[in-house]
Amino acid sequence: MLEGNRGLISYFEKKEIYNQLQTDQKDLSDKVVNLEHKNSLLKENIDLDFIEILIREKFLFGKEGETTYIIKDDENKK
């Protein structure tokens, strides 16, 4: 009753896996919504402000007279 494929221990293990899968599904769904939003900004009406943000982040590009600061993320931080 406590062990085996249908036992109580197996039930709790499967429940933990199920909860983790639900969390992963929600995270992935949120990422899809975010990417769909970014995609819509790029293809429907070109949002120049959004493109400017992308250029600044990707190429470290700034306007004349601006000072660009590079902030490195601490890879060991969790």
N, C-alpha and C positions, 0 to 999 in steps of 0.2 A: 504494500500500500504506500510506503514511503519511497521506494526505489523503483527503477524501471522506467519505461517510456511513458507510462500513465501515472506515475507516482507523484507525490506531493513535491518532492525536490525538483523533478522534471518540470512540473507546472510552474514553479517560481522562476526557474531558468528561462523557460519559454516566455513567461510574462515579461521578464526583464528584456529579453531580445525584442519582443513585440513593442514595448515602450520605446526602446532605442530606435527601432525602425520608424515608429510614428514621429519621433523627434527629427530624425533624418529627413523624412518626407516633408515635414513642415519647413525645415531649413531650405530644402531644395525648391519647394514651391515658392518660398519668399525670394530666392535667387532668380527663379524664372520670371516672377512678376517684375522684379527690379530690372532684369535684362530686357524684358519686353518694353518697359517704360523707356529705357535708354534707346532702344532700337526705334521706337516710335518718334522720339525726339530727333533722331538722325534722318528718318526717311520721309515723314509727312511734311512738315514745314521745318526747314533747316533753322534750328535754334542757335544763333550765333553765340549767345552767351555760353551755352553748353559746349559748343565746339571750342570756345576759348578756354574753358575750364580743362577740357581734355588735353589741349595743346600745352597748357601751362604745366599740367601734372606729368604728362608723358615726356615732353622735351625740355622741361625746366626753362621755359621761355617766358620772358617778362617784357613789359613795356619800357620805353626809354625813361631813365631816371628811377626805375624801380630797383630795389635791392632784392636779390634772390637768396633765400636761405635754404640750405639743404638740411633736413632733419632726418637722421637715420633712425629707423625703428630698432629697438633693442630686441634681437632675435631670441634672447634667452628669457625675455619677459613672457609670462603666461597669464 
